[in-house]
Each structure stands twice: as structure tokens, then as C-alpha cells.
Amino acid sequence: MRKKIIRLLGVGFDADDGHVRITTGDKFDVIMGSDESHEYITKLITKIEKELDAQGLNLDELSPEKLGEIVKGIG
């Protein structure tokens, strides 16, 4: 049986400077985007991870609805 790999992926589509941005963490990857959007997405995903840790949850335990609730709660 293969182990599932569950990660958050953030993708920015607004880069027009030709720079390829890639940031990786233990449970996430953020690729592309302008400097501003890349930084915003990275901070958002970091907040999501902190909230998951605070609630004692893992990504593979979440329904899409629960993840949506967490994201809305972060604002």
C-alpha cells in the first residue's frame, strides 16, 4: 500500500517579471506569483499550519469543508 502525501499548494499567477519563486515547507509548497502575492500566500499557508497544530489536526484528516472553515477563520 502506498503512503499518501498530503501537502498544501499555493500558486500565484500574477508574476510578470520572469522570476521563478519557489518556497517549500514541511507540509506546503508555494510556487510562482509576484513577490507580493508569493509572500502573501506563504504567510497564509503558515497561518493555516499553525491553526491546524493548535487544533491538533493533520491535513489528511480534513474535509474540504473543514479546511475552508479554517481558512475563513484566519481571514
C-alpha atoms as one frame of an Amber mdcrd trajectory, in Angstrom:
protein
   0.000   0.000   0.000   1.370   3.396  -0.988   1.533   6.153   1.591  -0.466
   9.288   0.761   1.444  12.531   0.673  -0.805  15.417   1.651   0.513  18.975
   1.189  -0.901  22.444   0.696  -0.046  24.035  -2.637  -0.162  27.754  -3.284
   0.184  29.054  -6.830   0.447  32.683  -7.860  -0.473  33.655 -11.418   0.384
  37.359 -11.397   4.160  37.368 -11.985   5.270  39.449 -14.921   8.930  39.897
 -14.007  10.097  36.485 -15.259  11.302  35.480 -11.803  10.524  31.917 -10.694
   9.648  31.847  -6.996   9.527  28.604  -5.032   9.079  28.272  -1.280   8.748
  24.920   0.439   7.922  23.928   3.982   7.314  20.682   5.806   3.713  20.468
   4.574   3.445  23.040   1.784   4.806  24.380  -1.484   4.277  27.869  -2.896
   5.224  28.467  -6.499   5.273  31.402  -8.871   3.454  34.695  -8.360   4.709
  38.224  -7.963   6.888  38.956  -4.956   3.859  40.377  -3.138   1.438  37.536
  -3.868   4.065  34.863  -3.211   4.755  36.344   0.215   1.014  36.648   0.963
   0.320  33.017   0.023   3.303  31.800   2.066   2.115  33.704   5.147  -1.451
  32.426   4.703  -0.334  28.809   4.465   1.908  29.270   7.517  -1.105  30.578
   9.464  -3.171  27.598   8.300  -0.463  25.211   9.516  -0.319  26.953  12.912
  -4.098  26.722  13.263  -4.052  23.028  12.367  -1.379  22.450  15.009  -3.398
  24.433  17.581  -6.444  22.255  16.873  -4.377  19.065  16.849  -5.349  18.273
  13.253  -3.411  16.872  10.303  -4.053  17.734   6.672  -5.043  14.158   5.869
  -7.815  14.352   8.488  -9.539  17.381   6.991 -12.546  17.537   4.769 -12.574
  20.337   2.204 -15.337  21.979   4.264 -13.253  21.952   7.459 -10.231  23.370
   5.639 -12.492  26.105   4.251 -13.712  26.943   7.771 -10.126  27.235   8.996
  -9.152  29.495   6.095 -12.217  31.720   6.639 -11.384  31.925  10.347  -7.907
  33.167   9.542  -9.350  35.842   7.266
